[in-house]
C-alpha cells in the first residue's frame, strides 16, 4: 500500500509483542478470567501465539489474486470466531502453552525480517497485501494487549505508541473507505 512502510509496521508489531511478552513473565495466575468473555489470561495469550502463527503462514503463501481491503478482511472474522476460539482453547490446554507462544513469536519474527516487498498473500480470511495483513496483526495485538490490561485492573502490558499508531491509521482507513 502506498505511503505505508512495511518495515515500520513489522517493527511496530515486534515492539508491542516484546512489551506483551515481558508482561507475561509477571503473571502469577494464568487461570484468572480475562476481559474477553469466557477466556482466561492463558487463553488470551495463547491466542496471541495463534496471531503470530498467521504471520508465518501468510508469509509463505504469495499469490496472484486481487487483495481484500483491510475492512473486508476484518469483517470476515465474525463468521469464523468460534473456530478461532476453539483453536485458542486447544493451545491453552497445555501447561507448556507459553513455550508454544514463544516458538510462534520467534518464527513470526523471522518471517517479518525476511519478507520483502508488499505481495498479495493468502491469509486466513483471504488474499490481502502483506502490509495490510501486518496492519491487521497490529490491530489484534493492540486490542488484546488492552484486553490484558483491563483484565488485571490496569497492570497489563503497555500499548506501544508505534503499534497503536499503525492500528489507529488502519482503522481510520477502514472508516474512511466505508463512510467517506
FENWO-V139167 format. One record per pair of residues at least 12 apart in sequence whose ideal C-beta (glycine too) atoms are under 7 Angstrom apart, sorted by the first residue. I is the first residue (numbers start at 1). J is the second residue. Records with the same first field share a line. If there is no record, write none. Layout:
BEGIN
I->J + J
END
This chain:
BEGIN
1->118 + 129 + 131 + 132
4->131
6->118 + 130 + 131 + 134
9->131 + 134 + 135 + 138 + 166
10->112 + 134
11->162
12->138 + 160 + 162 + 163 + 166
13->112 + 134 + 137 + 138 + 141 + 163
14->109 + 112
15->160 + 162 + 163
16->138 + 141 + 142 + 145 + 159 + 160 + 163
17->105 + 141
19->157 + 158 + 160
20->48 + 141 + 145 + 157
21->105
23->156 + 157
24->45 + 98
27->41
30->42
34->147 + 148 + 151
35->147 + 150 + 151
36->147
41->148 + 151
42->92 + 97
43->88 + 89 + 92
44->144 + 147 + 148
45->101
46->88 + 91 + 92 + 97 + 101
47->88 + 144
48->101 + 141 + 144
49->91 + 100 + 101 + 104 + 105
50->87 + 88 + 91
51->137 + 140 + 141
52->104 + 105 + 108
53->104
54->123 + 124
55->108 + 111 + 112 + 137
56->107 + 108 + 111
58->121 + 122 + 123 + 133
59->111 + 115 + 121
61->121 + 122
62->119 + 121
63->120 + 121 + 122 + 127
64->120
65->120 + 127
66->127
67->120 + 127 + 128 + 129 + 132
68->126 + 127 + 128
69->177
70->132 + 135 + 136 + 170 + 173 + 174
71->174 + 177 + 178
73->125 + 126 + 128 + 136
74->136 + 174
76->125 + 126
77->125
115->130
118->130 + 131
121->133
135->166 + 170
138->163 + 166 + 167
139->167 + 170 + 171
141->163
142->159 + 163 + 164 + 167
145->157 + 159
146->159
END
